[in-house]
Amino acid sequence: MTPFVFDTLSASRQLRDAGMAEGVAEAVVSVFQHAATMPDITHLATRADLEALGSSLRGDMEALRLGTKAEMDAHRLATRADFDAFRQSIKADMETLRLTTTSNQEALRLIVDVDLEAVRRDMATKDDIAQVRLEIVNTRAALNETIRQQGWLLMGGIGALVTILNGLMKVFG
């Protein structure tokens, strides 16, 4: 833009000729002259500058989005692999517990059978038989309680691990 040309001397004369005091006329002319000067706006951003910055920011944001998506996919795959390994471990533990429980029950059955046979051979009295039966019932109850406790402990551990894995999946998935 071309600067605005303002004849201050002529303007001051016209105001004095119209009856204005010389100091007031000069002040008015000075205000107009100051208002007419064009400020330096070369440091301000242009529309092209803003569009270039917008394009750059869009590119950066797309790169960030793609990087974040890749990281999230990697975390999801790692968590899934960990979860699958955990599931296999739990299956193996459950099978071990089942085999142990079956083995313990079979051992108990054999012990009871041997004890009953010994009682029969010794021609035990009714009181002796009642005593053996009571011991069998107590042993069976103790074994069932042990099996129940082991089951609850295993299920509690599984529940805690599943809760942890769900939390991790929510954080990374």
Residue pairs with C-beta under 8 A, 6 or more apart in sequence:
1 38
3 37
3 38
4 36
4 37
4 38
6 32
6 33
6 36
8 29
8 30
8 33
11 29
11 32
12 22
12 25
12 26
12 29
15 24
15 25
15 28
15 29
16 22
16 25
20 28
45 53
72 172
72 173
75 172
75 173
76 172
76 173
79 165
79 168
79 169
79 172
79 173
82 165
82 168
83 165
83 169
86 161
86 165
90 158
90 161
93 154
94 154
97 150
97 151
97 154
101 147
101 150
104 143
104 147
105 143
108 139
108 140
108 143
112 136
112 139
115 132
115 135
115 136
116 132
119 128
119 129
119 132
122 128
124 132
